[in-house]
Amino acid sequence: MSGDAHLLVAADYVVFAVVLLLSAAVGFYYAWRSRKQGTSRDFLTGGRKLNALAVSMSLTASYMSSVTVLSNPAEVYRYGAIFGYLSISYVIAVVYTSEVFLPVFYRLAINSTYEYLELRFSRATRLLGMLIFFFNLLYTGLVIYAPALALNQVTGMNLWGGIISTATVCTLYCALGGLKAVVWTDVVQIGIMFAGYMSVIIKCVILKGGISTILSDAQEGGRINFVDFDINPLRRHTFWTLVFGGAFTWSSIYGTYQPQVQRYNSCKSIKHARLALFINVLGLVCTLTSSVISGLCLYSFYKNCDPWKAGQVSSPDQLLPYLVMDILADHQGLPGLFFAAVYSASLSTVSTSINAMAAVTMEDLIKPRIKLSEKKLLLISKGLSLFFGIVCVAMAGLASLMGHMMQAVSIIWGVTGGPLLGLFSLGVLCPFVNSKGGLCGLVTGLAAAVSVSIIGMISPSPPEMTRPLFLSTEGCNFTTGSSFNWTTPLPTEPSLFTTTPGQNTDDIHAVQWHSPSYLYFCVIGGLTSVIVGIIISLLTGGLRETVDPRLMLMKEDTLSYHLFKRLKNFTTKLNETKGTELSARQ
């Protein structure tokens, strides 16, 4: 490895521009096709006529944000391939969503997830849920800011040029075409994203002489670390942390997060909606597998000279772009393809968020208060998309303060997703939970999640708990600048969770108790919401109240009920056939 800086060349910019223009063209095409949409409902939900395959790819694309593309490989590079256990949490979350939330939401045909909260609990609960959702604007800002910063520091690409171009493109096709434009653009972008990943992986495998060399290097470096079943919740990554904590996090995203619910609720039938969720699991697993392999490729190349420890990059999130410029710079156009993939990941997530925020504002704030014609509602929906696109650019500035991306995202999901997951689960599954219990549960769950997040900022876990794997600079052969000292310890990225320098080791045990793994933030918020909601409801007469059956999950709603019923019928018929044959023989 050399320490020489690489810059994008003209061919890279051409490929970058062409690929992004292709995404934009698809969005504008469907915007033109949908120009005669007569209602705001058509604009925000695609008229509930979308098919399973397109929606499944859109669900995967919005998950595969720039945070995923850049941060997941860095997590594997620093903490090992155990990160791949998240795939189990995807399956759990999708099954839970399909069986518990989907039947109720689809039956009600709601445009805003938070509309359910008023139907089931109260107007106040709906408004609080909506306000919590808008906190996720920070996540959207992070998704825009992250790739622009990484490309700026590694390639010299203009920071705010990247931010504004990303926001402008997706805002325009969102404002013109609504959900249909968003979904079909996502279909194209998911292909671009995987092409970017594959360009890196294939080149790494070729340079290393095969995948076996990469795996061997990873094994020697302790990155193949799947055997870790420690139940300690203070550990950053273990089997239980990733599966249990990840299941809560992803259930909150797929079960209650407006952008995801809005899309599978826009399918032409509940069968298509279920199918979209299950096909999406394959996309999630493929994405995670690509991230893990990319992280192992990173380690194989930099096992003797870590660019982060050597001061060549300022954050782990810049490692993959650094590798791209290191191995693909001689292949003009390929770096441009990879960075187009990163920006495509941003476009898919941001466009989905813009559409969702427009839907929530329309359904939760405007429609209940103002009676307008469908034509005016449609114009307002488009105006809201434009407005939120501008807001997202402003949020990108705030996102610069969030630090390391993976943990910043976990703060956002932990604070917002956990309490809402608990509340919606109570609403759908527990008929005795009333409005008082629901609201108190949401407030206390939110307070618990915020408290844990703040404590994590003030008293982060020591390395004894996070256990980053060893990174070496012994093989570095480039000339270091004055800012780099070979005796300098591992640099601290601008993170809310960085261990405080000079921390007294006598305080380690106290700190540990206040610093669970970032994946448990959602668990804490969710369980607090459930426990408090149940207790308050029982104390305030919840058992005496009645609930509209349409708002509750019924056994006939679940796929498992019908599967067991068919299995029972099949077994009964099989036994009857055997009995008949036995009687005939006698």
BELJO-V176530 format. One record per residue. N is the residue number from 1. RES is the residue in one small letter. PSI is psi in whole degrees, 0 to 359 (999 if undefined). D_FIRST is the distance of its C-alpha to the first C-alpha in Angstrom with 1 decimal. Layout:
n:res:psi:d_first
N:RES:PSI:D_FIRST
N:RES:PSI:D_FIRST
This chain:
n:res:psi:d_first
1:m:142:0.0
2:s:159:3.7
3:g:5:6.7
4:d:139:8.9
5:a:144:11.2
6:h:143:12.3
7:l:152:15.9
8:l:143:18.2
9:v:178:20.2
10:a:319:23.9
11:a:324:23.5
12:d:317:21.6
13:y:325:24.4
14:v:312:27.0
15:v:316:25.7
16:f:312:25.4
17:a:317:28.9
18:v:316:30.4
19:v:316:29.3
20:l:325:30.5
21:l:327:33.7
22:l:315:34.3
23:s:313:34.3
24:a:322:36.6
25:a:319:38.8
26:v:316:39.4
27:g:315:40.3
28:f:327:42.6
29:y:313:44.2
30:y:334:45.2
31:a:319:46.3
32:w:318:48.6
33:r:331:49.9
34:s:14:50.6
35:r:339:52.2
36:k:15:55.7
37:q:125:54.8
38:g:342:58.1
39:t:160:57.2
40:s:330:54.6
41:r:317:54.4
42:d:319:53.3
43:f:319:50.7
44:l:340:49.3
45:t:2:49.7
46:g:21:49.7
47:g:13:53.3
48:r:47:52.3
49:k:15:51.9
50:l:149:48.2
51:n:165:47.2
52:a:317:45.2
53:l:313:42.3
54:a:316:41.5
55:v:321:41.9
56:s:318:39.8
57:m:325:36.8
58:s:320:37.5
59:l:317:37.6
60:t:318:34.1
61:a:320:32.7
62:s:330:33.9
63:y:319:32.4
64:m:63:29.0
65:s:176:28.6
66:s:332:25.5
67:v:317:25.6
68:t:312:25.3
69:v:321:22.5
70:l:322:20.3
71:s:323:21.6
72:n:313:22.3
73:p:325:18.8
74:a:324:18.0
75:e:316:21.1
76:v:319:20.1
77:y:319:16.7
78:r:329:18.6
79:y:355:22.0
80:g:169:21.7
81:a:356:23.2
82:i:338:26.7
83:f:335:26.3
84:g:344:27.5
85:y:345:31.0
86:l:334:31.5
87:s:327:32.5
88:i:321:35.7
89:s:328:36.5
90:y:314:36.3
91:v:314:39.0
92:i:314:41.2
93:a:317:40.9
94:v:320:41.8
95:v:316:44.7
96:y:316:46.0
97:t:314:45.8
98:s:323:47.5
99:e:329:50.3
100:v:308:51.0
101:f:316:50.2
102:l:311:50.1
103:p:321:53.8
104:v:312:55.1
105:f:319:53.0
106:y:322:53.7
107:r:321:57.4
108:l:343:57.7
109:a:44:55.8
110:i:144:54.5
111:n:329:52.2
112:s:132:51.0
113:t:326:50.0
114:y:349:51.8
115:e:325:55.0
116:y:324:55.3
117:l:325:55.4
118:e:320:58.5
119:l:322:60.2
120:r:325:59.6
121:f:273:59.7
122:s:167:60.5
123:r:320:59.7
124:a:320:58.2
125:t:320:55.7
126:r:314:54.7
127:l:321:54.0
128:l:318:52.0
129:g:320:49.9
130:m:318:49.3
131:l:321:48.3
132:i:319:45.8
133:f:318:44.3
134:f:344:43.9
135:f:336:41.7
136:n:355:39.1
137:l:328:38.8
138:l:321:36.2
139:y:317:34.2
140:t:319:34.6
141:g:321:33.5
142:l:320:30.3
143:v:326:29.6
144:i:317:29.9
145:y:321:28.0
146:a:305:25.0
147:p:326:23.3
148:a:319:24.4
149:l:315:22.8
150:a:315:19.4
151:l:325:19.4
152:n:316:20.8
153:q:333:18.2
154:v:324:15.1
155:t:347:16.6
156:g:4:19.6
157:m:140:22.1
158:n:128:25.5
159:l:301:26.1
160:w:339:29.8
161:g:317:29.8
162:g:319:27.9
163:i:311:30.2
164:i:321:33.4
165:s:319:32.6
166:t:310:31.9
167:a:322:35.1
168:t:313:37.1
169:v:309:36.4
170:c:329:37.1
171:t:319:40.0
172:l:311:41.7
173:y:338:41.7
174:c:314:42.6
175:a:331:45.5
176:l:320:46.7
177:g:350:46.3
178:g:208:46.2
179:l:324:45.1
180:k:315:45.3
181:a:320:42.9
182:v:311:40.5
183:v:312:40.7
184:w:333:40.3
185:t:322:37.4
186:d:323:35.7
187:v:317:36.3
188:v:318:34.3
189:q:329:31.5
190:i:325:30.9
191:g:319:30.2
192:i:319:27.7
193:m:315:25.9
194:f:327:25.6
195:a:320:24.4
196:g:315:21.5
197:y:312:20.6
198:m:325:21.1
199:s:322:18.9
200:v:312:15.9
201:i:313:17.2
202:i:316:18.2
203:k:319:15.0
204:c:316:13.1
205:v:319:16.0
206:i:312:16.0
207:l:328:12.4
208:k:355:13.1
209:g:22:16.5
210:g:157:18.6
211:i:334:19.3
212:s:324:20.5
213:t:318:17.2
214:i:316:16.0
215:l:323:19.4
216:s:316:19.2
217:d:318:16.0
218:a:320:17.8
219:q:315:20.9
220:e:328:19.6
221:g:7:18.0
222:g:16:21.4
223:r:344:20.5
224:i:80:23.4
225:n:51:26.0
226:f:337:28.9
227:v:81:31.6
228:d:96:32.3
229:f:30:35.8
230:d:129:36.4
231:i:1:39.0
232:n:115:38.2
233:p:351:37.9
234:l:345:36.0
235:r:141:32.9
236:r:302:30.3
237:h:113:29.5
238:t:174:32.0
239:f:313:33.8
240:w:323:36.7
241:t:313:34.9
242:l:321:33.0
243:v:308:36.0
244:f:308:38.9
245:g:319:37.2
246:g:323:35.4
247:a:318:38.7
248:f:313:40.5
249:t:312:37.8
250:w:334:37.7
251:s:323:41.5
252:s:325:41.8
253:i:310:39.6
254:y:333:41.3
255:g:330:44.7
256:t:348:45.4
257:y:123:42.8
258:q:312:44.5
259:p:321:41.9
260:q:313:41.7
261:v:318:45.4
262:q:324:46.3
263:r:312:44.5
264:y:340:45.8
265:n:351:49.2
266:s:4:49.2
267:c:158:49.2
268:k:341:52.4
269:s:165:53.5
270:i:332:52.6
271:k:318:51.7
272:h:322:49.1
273:a:316:47.9
274:r:316:47.5
275:l:320:45.8
276:a:317:43.3
277:l:316:42.4
278:f:322:41.9
279:i:323:40.0
280:n:328:37.7
281:v:319:36.8
282:l:318:35.2
283:g:319:33.1
284:l:316:32.1
285:v:318:31.2
286:c:320:29.1
287:t:313:27.3
288:l:320:26.7
289:t:317:25.5
290:s:320:23.0
291:s:316:21.8
292:v:314:21.6
293:i:319:19.7
294:s:321:17.1
295:g:321:16.8
296:l:325:16.4
297:c:318:13.6
298:l:312:11.8
299:y:319:12.4
300:s:323:11.6
301:f:325:7.9
302:y:25:7.7
303:k:333:10.6
304:n:355:9.4
305:c:87:7.8
306:d:118:9.8
307:p:330:9.4
308:w:311:13.2
309:k:330:14.1
310:a:0:11.9
311:g:13:13.8
312:q:336:11.4
313:v:154:13.8
314:s:351:17.4
315:s:147:18.2
316:p:334:17.1
317:d:348:18.6
318:q:1:15.9
319:l:316:13.1
320:l:315:14.0
321:p:324:14.3
322:y:317:10.9
323:l:318:9.6
324:v:314:12.2
325:m:335:11.1
326:d:321:7.5
327:i:343:9.2
328:l:359:12.7
329:a:331:12.8
330:d:350:13.9
331:h:88:16.7
332:q:131:19.0
333:g:325:20.9
334:l:319:18.9
335:p:322:17.2
336:g:322:20.8
337:l:316:22.0
338:f:314:19.8
339:f:333:20.9
340:a:324:24.4
341:a:319:24.3
342:v:316:23.5
343:y:328:26.3
344:s:321:28.5
345:a:321:28.2
346:s:315:29.4
347:l:315:32.2
348:s:318:33.5
349:t:317:33.8
350:v:317:35.1
351:s:320:37.7
352:t:318:38.9
353:s:319:39.3
354:i:313:41.2
355:n:320:43.6
356:a:318:44.1
357:m:324:44.9
358:a:319:47.3
359:a:315:49.0
360:v:316:49.4
361:t:317:50.8
362:m:310:53.2
363:e:326:54.4
364:d:336:54.5
365:l:318:55.5
366:i:305:57.1
367:k:318:59.1
368:p:343:60.8
369:r:330:62.1
370:i:130:62.8
371:k:114:64.6
372:l:160:63.2
373:s:160:63.5
374:e:326:60.8
375:k:317:60.0
376:k:322:59.4
377:l:322:57.4
378:l:316:55.1
379:l:320:54.7
380:i:320:53.9
381:s:317:51.3
382:k:320:49.5
383:g:322:49.9
384:l:321:48.4
385:s:317:45.3
386:l:317:44.9
387:f:313:45.5
388:f:335:43.0
389:g:319:40.3
390:i:319:40.9
391:v:322:41.0
392:c:325:37.6
393:v:318:36.1
394:a:322:37.7
395:m:334:36.4
396:a:326:32.8
397:g:317:33.5
398:l:327:34.7
399:a:335:31.8
400:s:344:29.5
401:l:357:31.3
402:m:346:30.6
403:g:209:27.3
404:h:130:24.9
405:m:315:25.9
406:m:316:26.6
407:q:329:29.0
408:a:317:30.5
409:v:320:31.4
410:s:327:32.9
411:i:311:35.0
412:i:310:36.4
413:w:323:37.2
414:g:316:38.5
415:v:320:40.8
416:t:317:42.1
417:g:317:41.7
418:g:305:43.1
419:p:321:46.5
420:l:322:47.0
421:l:315:46.2
422:g:317:48.8
423:l:312:51.3
424:f:323:51.1
425:s:318:51.2
426:l:317:54.4
427:g:318:55.9
428:v:326:55.4
429:l:337:56.1
430:c:97:58.6
431:p:340:61.9
432:f:350:63.2
433:v:122:60.5
434:n:185:62.1
435:s:323:61.1
436:k:314:61.4
437:g:319:59.2
438:g:314:56.6
439:l:316:56.3
440:c:320:56.4
441:g:318:53.7
442:l:315:51.5
443:v:314:51.9
444:t:324:51.4
445:g:319:48.4
446:l:317:46.9
447:a:319:47.8
448:a:316:46.2
449:a:318:42.9
450:v:318:42.8
451:s:314:43.7
452:v:321:40.9
453:s:317:38.4
454:i:317:39.6
455:i:322:39.7
456:g:328:36.1
457:m:318:35.2
458:i:318:37.3
459:s:74:36.7
460:p:158:33.4
461:s:141:32.7
462:p:166:31.1
463:p:335:27.9
464:e:334:30.5
465:m:316:31.3
466:t:329:28.2
467:r:58:26.3
468:p:143:22.6
469:l:162:20.5
470:f:137:18.5
471:l:134:15.0
472:s:153:13.2
473:t:14:11.2
474:e:331:12.0
475:g:7:8.7
476:c:135:7.3
477:n:14:7.5
478:f:163:8.2
479:t:124:11.8
480:t:150:13.4
481:g:179:16.4
482:s:339:19.8
483:s:351:19.6
484:f:132:17.1
485:n:127:18.6
486:w:344:17.1
487:t:1:20.4
488:t:134:20.3
489:p:172:20.8
490:l:123:19.1
491:p:151:19.8
492:t:122:22.5
493:e:162:22.2
494:p:86:25.4
495:s:146:27.1
496:l:351:30.7
497:f:12:30.0
498:t:136:27.8
499:t:135:29.5
500:t:127:31.4
501:p:142:30.2
502:g:19:32.7
503:q:136:34.4
504:n:124:37.3
505:t:341:36.7
506:d:339:40.5
507:d:1:40.1
508:i:315:37.4
509:h:325:40.1
510:a:320:41.7
511:v:319:38.5
512:q:319:37.8
513:w:339:41.1
514:h:2:40.3
515:s:73:36.8
516:p:167:36.8
517:s:144:33.8
518:y:336:33.2
519:l:348:34.2
520:y:357:37.7
521:f:317:38.5
522:c:322:40.0
523:v:314:41.9
524:i:313:43.5
525:g:319:44.6
526:g:312:45.9
527:l:323:47.8
528:t:316:49.4
529:s:316:50.6
530:v:311:52.1
531:i:312:53.8
532:v:319:55.3
533:g:318:56.3
534:i:313:58.2
535:i:311:60.0
536:i:320:61.1
537:s:317:62.3
538:l:327:64.4
539:l:341:65.9
540:t:25:66.8
541:g:27:68.6
542:g:330:65.8
543:l:340:67.6
544:r:353:70.6
545:e:154:68.7
546:t:151:68.3
547:v:141:65.3
548:d:123:65.2
549:p:334:64.2
550:r:337:62.0
551:l:355:59.7
552:m:156:59.2
553:l:129:57.4
554:m:152:60.0
555:k:329:59.5
556:e:345:60.3
557:d:336:57.3
558:t:146:54.8
559:l:323:53.4
560:s:324:53.7
561:y:314:57.4
562:h:325:58.0
563:l:316:55.9
564:f:324:57.9
565:k:317:61.1
566:r:319:60.3
567:l:320:59.4
568:k:316:62.6
569:n:319:64.7
570:f:317:63.0
571:t:319:63.8
572:t:314:67.4
573:k:322:68.0
574:l:317:66.6
575:n:322:68.9
576:e:320:71.8
577:t:316:71.1
578:k:321:71.0
579:g:321:74.2
580:t:316:76.0
581:e:320:75.0
582:l:320:76.1
583:s:321:79.4
584:a:323:80.0
585:r:326:79.5
586:q:999:82.0
